[in-house]
Amino acid sequence: MVEWTEFERNTIQSVFSSLDYDVAGGKALARCLVVYPWTQRYFGSFGNLYNAAAIKSNPMVAAHGKVVLQGLDRAVKNMDNIKATYAELSVLHSEKLHVDPDNFKLLADCLTIVVAAQLGAAFTADVQAAIQKFLAVAVSSLCRQYH
């Protein structure tokens, strides 16, 4: 079980309440698909992903990015039991979708960059530590079925 400080809880809740999921989710997923092109193999049904411009303007990428952030929102609302919250998602991604679990970490890193860009100077080292701790717990919970 993860121990959260009051600062971490407040920071994570504040950051996620300030995110526009329609924008931030799409930016994070698009960044992941551009920077780590091998992750595109899971999105074959999304159409044109041939270059950065196509990826950034793809409405299916934006929509799935929003779904990812809505999934993270579930974790924010269940911070004391993220493993149970993500149990079905872990099974789905491992057994049905066969997603390489390393990709969750890559996407979390891309989301951290998007959050940093949005927060600017407010993205202090303490805020970064709280966000990365939260994302690490979410990633670990998604990867649970893989072990």
Contacts in CASP RR format, 6 or more apart in sequence:
PFRMAT RR
TARGET T0000
AUTHOR 0000-0000-0000
METHOD contacts of the structure
MODEL  1
MVEWTEFERNTIQSVFSSLDYDVAGGKALARCLVVYPWTQRYFGSFGNLY
NAAAIKSNPMVAAHGKVVLQGLDRAVKNMDNIKATYAELSVLHSEKLHVD
PDNFKLLADCLTIVVAAQLGAAFTADVQAAIQKFLAVAVSSLCRQYH
1 80 0 8 1.000
2 79 0 8 1.000
2 80 0 8 1.000
2 82 0 8 1.000
2 133 0 8 1.000
2 137 0 8 1.000
4 12 0 8 1.000
4 79 0 8 1.000
4 80 0 8 1.000
7 126 0 8 1.000
7 130 0 8 1.000
8 130 0 8 1.000
8 133 0 8 1.000
8 134 0 8 1.000
9 79 0 8 1.000
11 126 0 8 1.000
11 127 0 8 1.000
11 130 0 8 1.000
11 131 0 8 1.000
12 76 0 8 1.000
12 79 0 8 1.000
12 130 0 8 1.000
12 131 0 8 1.000
12 134 0 8 1.000
13 76 0 8 1.000
15 115 0 8 1.000
15 119 0 8 1.000
15 127 0 8 1.000
15 131 0 8 1.000
16 69 0 8 1.000
16 72 0 8 1.000
16 73 0 8 1.000
16 76 0 8 1.000
18 118 0 8 1.000
19 25 0 8 1.000
19 69 0 8 1.000
19 115 0 8 1.000
19 118 0 8 1.000
21 65 0 8 1.000
21 66 0 8 1.000
21 69 0 8 1.000
21 70 0 8 1.000
21 73 0 8 1.000
22 62 0 8 1.000
22 66 0 8 1.000
24 69 0 8 1.000
24 111 0 8 1.000
24 114 0 8 1.000
24 115 0 8 1.000
24 118 0 8 1.000
25 62 0 8 1.000
25 65 0 8 1.000
25 66 0 8 1.000
25 68 0 8 1.000
25 69 0 8 1.000
25 111 0 8 1.000
25 114 0 8 1.000
26 61 0 8 1.000
26 62 0 8 1.000
26 64 0 8 1.000
26 65 0 8 1.000
26 66 0 8 1.000
27 114 0 8 1.000
28 65 0 8 1.000
28 68 0 8 1.000
28 69 0 8 1.000
28 107 0 8 1.000
28 110 0 8 1.000
28 111 0 8 1.000
28 113 0 8 1.000
28 114 0 8 1.000
29 61 0 8 1.000
29 62 0 8 1.000
29 64 0 8 1.000
29 65 0 8 1.000
29 68 0 8 1.000
29 107 0 8 1.000
29 110 0 8 1.000
30 52 0 8 1.000
30 55 0 8 1.000
30 56 0 8 1.000
30 58 0 8 1.000
30 61 0 8 1.000
30 62 0 8 1.000
31 110 0 8 1.000
31 113 0 8 1.000
31 114 0 8 1.000
32 39 0 8 1.000
32 103 0 8 1.000
32 106 0 8 1.000
32 107 0 8 1.000
32 110 0 8 1.000
33 39 0 8 1.000
33 40 0 8 1.000
33 43 0 8 1.000
33 49 0 8 1.000
33 55 0 8 1.000
33 61 0 8 1.000
34 52 0 8 1.000
34 55 0 8 1.000
34 56 0 8 1.000
35 106 0 8 1.000
35 110 0 8 1.000
36 103 0 8 1.000
36 106 0 8 1.000
39 103 0 8 1.000
39 106 0 8 1.000
39 107 0 8 1.000
40 49 0 8 1.000
42 97 0 8 1.000
42 99 0 8 1.000
42 103 0 8 1.000
43 49 0 8 1.000
43 60 0 8 1.000
43 61 0 8 1.000
43 64 0 8 1.000
45 60 0 8 1.000
46 58 0 8 1.000
46 60 0 8 1.000
46 61 0 8 1.000
46 64 0 8 1.000
47 58 0 8 1.000
47 60 0 8 1.000
48 54 0 8 1.000
48 58 0 8 1.000
49 55 0 8 1.000
49 58 0 8 1.000
49 61 0 8 1.000
55 61 0 8 1.000
68 107 0 8 1.000
69 111 0 8 1.000
71 89 0 8 1.000
72 111 0 8 1.000
72 135 0 8 1.000
72 138 0 8 1.000
74 85 0 8 1.000
74 86 0 8 1.000
75 82 0 8 1.000
75 85 0 8 1.000
75 86 0 8 1.000
75 134 0 8 1.000
75 137 0 8 1.000
75 138 0 8 1.000
75 141 0 8 1.000
76 134 0 8 1.000
78 84 0 8 1.000
78 85 0 8 1.000
79 134 0 8 1.000
82 137 0 8 1.000
82 138 0 8 1.000
82 141 0 8 1.000
83 141 0 8 1.000
83 144 0 8 1.000
85 141 0 8 1.000
86 138 0 8 1.000
86 141 0 8 1.000
86 142 0 8 1.000
86 144 0 8 1.000
87 144 0 8 1.000
87 145 0 8 1.000
89 142 0 8 1.000
90 141 0 8 1.000
90 142 0 8 1.000
90 143 0 8 1.000
90 144 0 8 1.000
90 145 0 8 1.000
90 146 0 8 1.000
91 145 0 8 1.000
93 99 0 8 1.000
93 101 0 8 1.000
93 104 0 8 1.000
93 142 0 8 1.000
93 145 0 8 1.000
94 101 0 8 1.000
94 145 0 8 1.000
94 146 0 8 1.000
95 145 0 8 1.000
101 139 0 8 1.000
101 142 0 8 1.000
101 143 0 8 1.000
101 146 0 8 1.000
104 138 0 8 1.000
104 139 0 8 1.000
104 142 0 8 1.000
104 143 0 8 1.000
105 139 0 8 1.000
108 132 0 8 1.000
108 135 0 8 1.000
108 136 0 8 1.000
108 138 0 8 1.000
108 139 0 8 1.000
111 135 0 8 1.000
112 128 0 8 1.000
112 131 0 8 1.000
112 132 0 8 1.000
112 135 0 8 1.000
115 123 0 8 1.000
115 131 0 8 1.000
116 123 0 8 1.000
116 128 0 8 1.000
119 127 0 8 1.000
END
